[in-house]
Amino acid sequence: MVEVYSVIGFMVGVLFISISLLRLKKQNITQGVFTLWIIIGTTLIIIASFPLAIFTIQRLIGTQFVLSAVFGIPIVILTILVFHLHLKVDALNKDIVKLISKLAVKEYFQPSDKKEE
């Protein structure tokens, strides 16, 4: 029987990887951020592919299924939010670098208003 956590985890992992690949293709993401989220997505897919791993972790932590569901769903949602915020911060960082370089070029090549005497 397929567990709900496995399906959700697999879909979220595939979502992380596909969004990361699309952003890399459009050059909207740095390689470091891309690598981080590919690793997280792949790990999530591997864990979701083996439901026994979820139950093993559950037994190691010592929780019941209901308690795991109460804490598991918000963790998945928060991970998605962190992914989204990480992409936004990376895009803002890229925009700041562009603005600084434009400002530096403008300041460097701007003719001097002062007349030499």
Long-range contacts (C-beta under 8 A, 24 or more apart in sequence): 2-51, 3-51, 3-54, 5-48, 5-51, 5-54, 5-72, 6-48, 6-49, 6-51, 6-54, 7-48, 8-48, 8-76, 9-44, 9-45, 9-47, 9-48, 9-76, 10-44, 10-45, 10-48, 10-49, 12-41, 12-44, 12-76, 12-79, 12-80, 13-40, 13-41, 13-42, 13-43, 13-44, 13-45, 13-48, 14-41, 14-45, 15-41, 16-40, 16-41, 16-44, 16-83, 17-41, 17-42, 17-45, 19-83, 19-87, 23-87, 28-87, 28-91, 28-94, 29-87, 29-90, 29-91, 30-90, 30-93, 30-94, 33-86, 33-87, 33-90, 36-86, 37-83, 37-86, 40-79, 40-83
